[in-house]
Amino acid sequence: MSNQSIAVVTGAYRGLGQETCRQLAAGGHKVILTARRASEGKNAADELSDEGLDVHFHPLDVTDEDSIQGLAGFLREGFGGLDILVNNAGIFPDPAPGSDAASVFKTDLEAVRRALETNTMGALRLCQLLIPLMRGRGRVVNVSSGMGQLSDMNGCCPGYRLSKTALNAVTRIFADELRGSGVKINSVCPGWVRTQMGGPNAPLAVREGAKGIVWAATLPEDGPSGGFFRHGEPIPW
């Protein structure tokens, strides 16, 4: 069993996930970088390890129960648990915003199902299995999006929007049931970031987007739980 803080980041073979791993490891945490694509995930972890960071790869498909159970067993047996869970894995299954095909009237319901399975159900199942391994204290970050804000909901892209709105509900439900414990769970919108998903015209560098995730993953004991944040500041649901 390790006394070092253990952090798990899902969907971390590139972009925000990999940069979150980099920043957490630079802060002294042992990081388990997970990804469905094993070769890309291992390469991403090796890249960070070559930078002198304590980052290790473990395969994880957030839509596969056996894969999730395998990660839970690995954490339990190898480290006695974990301290930080960043649910970053996600997909954007809708046609490009602005296109006629992205309209809710035209949406493929199978795309909505896939978004919910990965972006919402995957995070929910990981919370169910991994929060009990936090030994009564830990931090959970659900990487959400402003596209999931009901207070600022617009048209198009219902698969992504619905899955992120539902992910925010997952955050609220767990936060309520965890009241009185030392586990804090929050949703974070990293902003519009220049990743493969965000595109080249996004205003934020990956490093800037990851900062808000790492902030929520390393909150002090008197930090918030059950909130929605962007760059460390609360935003409306």
N, C-alpha and C positions, 0 to 999 in steps of 0.2 A: 504494500500500500504506500502511495506517495503522499508526502505532506505538501507538495507543491500544488498550487492552484491549477486545476485542469479545465481547459476551455474546449468546447466542441463547436465547430462552425460548419453548417451544412451548405451544400452547393458552392464549394469554395475553390474550384479549380481555376477560376479567373475572376476578374472584375472586383466588385465589392467584397465578395467572399474571401478571395485571396488577400486583399488589402486589409480586411478585418483581422485575418490570421496574422499578417505581418505586424500590425499595430499591437495586437494583444501579446504576441510573443516578445515584441520589443519592450513591453511593459512588465515582463518577467513571468508570464504564464506559459505553461506547457500547453501547446495547442494541437488538437486533433483535427486536421483538415479532412473533411469528408466530401466525397463526390460520387455520383453514379458512374461517371466515366473514369474507370480505374487508371488507365494510362495517363490521361490528362491530370487527374488528381495527384498521382504520384509525382509527375513532373513538376506540378505546382508546389508540392511540399518540398521536393528536392531543391527547387529554386530558392525557397525561403531558408531551408537548412544550410544551403551554401552561403547564405548571408550571415550565418552564425546564429540563426534563430532556432529555438526549440520547437520545431514543427514536425509532425508525423502524419502520415496518410492512413486513413481507414476507409474502405469502400462503404457507401451508403446510398441506397435507392429509397427515398422517402415514401415511395408508393408501394413498397414491398415489405410485408410484415416480417418475413424471415430476416431481411436485411436490417431492419430496425432492431429486432430482437438480438441479432448478432452484435450490433454496436453496443447495446445495453449490457450484454454479457462481457464484452471486451472491457468496457469501463468498470464494471463491477469487479471483475477478476484481476484486471491489471492495475487499477488505481483505487479501488474501493468506492468509486463514485466519480462525481464531477462537481464543478463549481459554477461554470458558465455554459449556457446553451444559447447559441445564436441560430435561430431558424431563418436562414438566408435563402435556402433553395427555393427557386420559383421559376415559373414559365409565364410567357406572354403569348397566349394561343390565338389572340384575335388578329384580324387583318389590321393593317396600318391605320392609326387614327387619321380621320379625314377622308378615308376612302368610303365609298358607298357600301362596300361589303362589311365595314365595321359597325354598321347600324344595328341596333338591337332588333330591328325588324328582320334583318337578314342573318342574324347570328346562327351559327351551327351549335346546337345544344350539346353536341359531343365535345366541342371546344370548351364550353362552360364546365362540363363534367371533368375534363382533364385539368382545368385550372383549379377547380375545387379540390380535386384529389391531391394535387401536388402542393398548391399554395396554402390550402387550409387544412385538409385532413392529415397531410404529412406532419405539419407542425403540431397539430392536436395530438397525434399518436406519440410523437417524440416527447411532448410534455407529459403525457400520461406515464410513459415508461422511465423517463430520465429525471424528472423532478423528484420522485421518491429517492433517487440516488444522491441527491444533494445534501442529505443528512440535516435537513431542516434549515439550511442557509444556502443561498445561491442567487444567481441572476439569470433571467431568461429574457432574450430580446427577440421579438417577432418582427422581422423586417417587412414593413408594410409599404404603403404608398399614399400620397395625396389623392390618387385616383380612387381610393377606398373611403374617402371622407364623405359621409352623407351630407354634411354641411356645405360641401362644395361639389356635389355630384353633378356631372354633366352627362351628355350622351356618349355613345360609341363604346366599343370594347367591353361588353358586359361580362365576358369570361373573366378577364383580369379584375375589373371593378368589383364584381360580386365576390370573388375569392378573397380579395384584400379586405373588403368590408366584413366578411365572415371571419377572417383572421383577427381583425380588431375585436370582434365579439369573443373569440377564443381568449384573447388577452384579458378582457374584462371578467369573464367567467372564472378563469383560473385565479386572477388577482383576488376576487371576492372569497373564493374557497381557501386561499392561502393567507388570508388576514390573520395576524397573530403569529405567523411563522417568520423565519428569517429569509424567506425566498421572495424576491421581487421580480415581477414580470411586467414588461412594457412593450408597446408597439413603437416602432421608429420608422419615420419616413426619411430616407437619406437625402431626399431632394432629387432633382433631375441631374443625373450623373452621366458622364461620358463613358458608358460601358457598351457592350455589344447590344444590350437591351435598350439602353437609353439613347444610343446613337451619337454621332460625332458633333451634333449641334448643341448638345446639352451644355449648360453653363458651368457645371461643377466638375472638377477633377475627381478621380476615384478616391484619392487620399482625403479630400475634404468630405466626401459623402460618408466614408467609413468612420470619420471621427465621431459622428453622432451615435453610431452603433456601438462603438467602443465606450463612449461615455455611459450609455445605458447598461453596458455589460460590466461596468466597474463602479457602479454606484456605491456610495458609502452607506453605512447602516441606517442613516436617517434620510436616505433618498426615497423618491416616490415609487409607487407601484400602482399598476392599473391605469397608466396614462398613455398618451399619444404625443410623441415628440418629434421635432425636426431641429437638428443642430443644437440639441440640448434644451430647446424651448418648447413649452406645451402648445399644441395646436388642437383645434376643435375636432370632435369625432365626425 
